[in-house]
Amino acid sequence: MAAPSLAENFDRYFGIRYAKNPALKNFAYRIRHQVYAQELGWEAPNQDEIETDSCDPYAHVCLLEHKTSGQYAGTIRLVIPPAHAANQPLPFEQHCLQSCWRSVIDPESLERGTFGEISRLAVPDTFRRRQDEKGKPFVLGESSTARAFTEEERRNFPNIAIGLYLAAIAMVDICHHQHVFVMMEPRLQRHLMRFGLPFEQSGEAMEYHGTRALYMLPKAKLTRYLSDDIQELYDLIKAQLDQQLTLIPFCPTMQ
């Protein structure tokens, strides 16, 4: 009997949920508070135990549900300024636009509504290891968590981060965007490159909770280089999102 594929194994334990209402978004905000404020100390804790910023009103949020426990195993968002306020900034435009390499891509020359930004990836410590990944909001690699999950479930925990990234890429695809940006560590970029997501560095490295830089992925490379097993996983995740949302580009040239 053939071993289950990556996608089949993922589908057995996890499902992608689009946060279509405030209640679901609050689950994401609570995960972010748990990870960024309580666990990592990157943000100040607050009594509401939610972590939000000025971009959340125009962000599309995904959650990853662990089917057996009903817990949410992680979250990610795609920030897209709305049509009625197209000049609302993306996170990188607020914090590091000056570091962008204009010779690679000039965000200010891009038509609003043709690009967005992936950010706020967070995985609770229950679903990631506690030793080598201390100080990290996610894990890509082997997991060694000692929580009350089966060994088979624990082996799937490293797939959480790539599953969430593929969910964000699927939203970019559904929206027909021409580019997507992300601020991340070079180490994460190298991991994603191995999975077939060749994000290109587009700005100077800077220190912010570790070394980070701006990266960009054009539409032509969204899924072109995915390996067969990652492509199957992507197709599964995109099919789940296709049933939950419609993202329509507001840029006139993309209608």
PEKA-V472027 format. One record per pair of residues at least 24 apart in sequence whose ideal C-beta (glycine too) atoms are under 8 Angstrom apart, sorted by the first residue. I is the first residue (numbers start at 1). GAP is how many residues later the second one is. D is the distance in whole Angstrom. If there is no record, write none. Layout:
# PEKA-V472027
{{I,GAP,D} {I,GAP,D}}
This chain:
# PEKA-V472027
{{5,224,6} {5,227,6} {6,153,7} {6,223,4} {6,224,7} {6,226,7} {6,227,5} {7,222,7} {7,225,4} {7,226,4} {7,228,7} {7,229,5} {9,147,6} {9,150,8} {10,146,7} {10,149,6} {10,153,6} {10,223,6} {10,226,7} {11,225,6} {12,55,8} {13,53,6} {13,54,6} {13,55,7} {13,140,6} {13,143,5} {14,50,6} {14,51,7} {14,52,6} {14,53,7} {14,59,7} {14,142,7} {14,145,8} {14,146,7} {14,149,6} {15,49,8} {15,50,5} {15,52,6} {15,225,7} {16,46,6} {16,47,8} {16,48,6} {16,49,8} {16,147,7} {16,151,5} {16,221,5} {16,224,5} {16,225,6} {17,45,7} {17,46,4} {17,47,7} {17,48,5} {17,55,8} {17,227,8} {18,42,7} {18,43,8} {18,44,6} {18,45,8} {18,223,6} {18,226,4} {18,227,5} {19,41,8} {19,42,4} {19,43,7} {19,44,6} {19,56,8} {20,224,7} {20,225,7} {24,37,7} {24,39,6} {25,31,8} {25,36,5} {26,24,6} {27,36,6} {27,45,5} {27,48,8} {28,33,5} {28,35,6} {28,44,8} {28,47,4} {28,49,7} {28,92,8} {29,27,8} {31,32,8} {31,41,6} {31,43,7} {31,44,5} {31,91,5} {31,92,8} {31,93,6} {32,43,7} {32,88,6} {32,90,5} {34,88,8} {34,90,6} {35,87,4} {35,88,7} {35,89,6} {35,90,8} {35,102,5} {36,86,7} {36,101,7} {39,86,6} {40,95,6} {40,97,6} {40,169,8} {42,167,5} {53,38,8} {54,40,8} {55,24,5} {55,33,8} {55,34,8} {55,35,7} {55,36,6} {55,39,8} {55,64,8} {58,24,5} {58,27,7} {58,30,6} {59,61,8} {60,111,6} {60,185,7} {60,187,7} {62,102,7} {62,105,4} {62,106,7} {62,109,7} {62,179,8} {64,96,6} {64,99,6} {64,100,6} {64,103,7} {66,61,7} {66,87,8} {68,81,8} {68,85,7} {69,80,8} {71,53,8} {71,55,7} {72,52,8} {73,50,7} {73,51,7} {73,53,8} {73,54,4} {73,84,8} {73,87,5} {74,47,7} {74,48,6} {74,49,4} {74,50,7} {74,53,7} {74,64,7} {74,86,5} {74,87,7} {74,89,8} {74,90,5} {75,45,7} {75,46,8} {75,47,5} {75,89,7} {76,42,7} {76,43,8} {76,44,6} {76,45,5} {76,46,8} {76,88,4} {76,89,7} {76,91,6} {76,92,5} {77,41,7} {77,42,6} {77,43,5} {77,91,8} {78,38,5} {78,39,7} {78,40,6} {78,90,5} {78,93,5} {78,94,7} {78,97,8} {78,102,8} {79,37,6} {79,38,5} {79,39,8} {79,40,6} {80,33,8} {80,36,4} {80,95,7} {80,97,8} {80,167,7} {81,31,6} {81,32,7} {82,168,8} {83,30,7} {83,167,3} {86,26,4} {86,27,6} {86,164,7} {87,25,7} {90,26,7} {90,27,4} {90,91,7} {91,26,6} {91,28,5} {91,92,7} {92,25,6} {92,89,6} {92,91,6} {92,111,8} {92,122,6} {95,88,8} {95,113,8} {96,87,7} {96,107,6} {96,110,6} {96,118,6} {99,104,4} {99,105,4} {99,107,6} {99,114,8} {99,115,6} {100,102,6} {100,103,5} {100,114,6} {101,100,8} {101,101,6} {101,102,6} {101,103,7} {104,96,7} {104,97,8} {104,98,5} {104,112,7} {105,74,7} {105,97,5} {105,111,6} {107,74,7} {110,68,7} {110,69,7} {111,140,5} {111,142,7} {112,139,7} {113,136,6} {113,137,5} {113,138,3} {113,141,7} {114,63,6} {114,64,4} {114,65,7} {114,135,7} {114,137,5} {114,139,8} {114,140,6} {115,62,5} {115,63,6} {115,64,4} {115,65,6} {115,66,7} {116,56,7} {116,59,7} {116,61,6} {116,64,6} {116,65,7} {117,63,7} {117,64,5} {117,65,6} {117,66,8} {118,47,7} {118,50,4} {118,51,8} {118,54,8} {118,62,6} {118,63,7} {118,64,4} {119,63,7} {119,64,7} {121,40,7} {121,43,6} {121,44,7} {123,37,5} {123,38,6} {123,41,8} {127,30,5} {127,33,6} {128,29,6} {128,32,7} {129,28,8} {135,75,8} {138,26,8} {140,48,7} {140,51,4} {141,50,8} {159,74,8} {162,30,8} {162,33,6} {162,68,7} {162,71,8} {163,70,7} {163,74,6} {165,27,7} {165,32,7} {166,64,8} {166,67,6} {166,68,5} {166,71,5} {166,72,8} {167,70,5} {167,74,7} {169,28,7} {169,48,8} {169,53,6} {169,54,7} {169,65,7} {170,64,7} {170,67,6} {170,68,4} {170,71,5} {171,70,7} {171,74,8} {171,76,6} {172,47,8} {172,50,6} {173,49,6} {173,50,7} {173,65,7} {174,64,7} {174,67,7} {174,68,7} {174,71,7} {174,72,7} {174,73,5} {175,72,4} {175,73,7} {175,74,6} {176,43,8} {176,73,5} {176,78,6} {177,42,7} {177,72,7} {178,40,7} {178,41,5} {178,76,8} {179,37,6} {179,38,7} {179,39,5} {179,40,7} {180,36,7} {180,37,5} {180,42,8} {181,33,6} {181,34,7} {181,35,5} {182,32,8} {182,33,5} {182,34,8} {182,35,8} {183,25,8} {183,29,5} {183,30,7} {183,31,6} {183,32,8} {184,28,6} {184,29,7} {184,31,6} {185,25,6} {185,26,6} {185,27,6} {186,25,7} {186,27,7} {189,24,8} {189,26,6} {195,31,7} {195,32,7} {195,35,5} {196,27,8} {196,29,4} {196,30,4} {196,31,5} {196,34,6} {196,35,8} {197,28,7} {197,29,8} {198,27,6}}
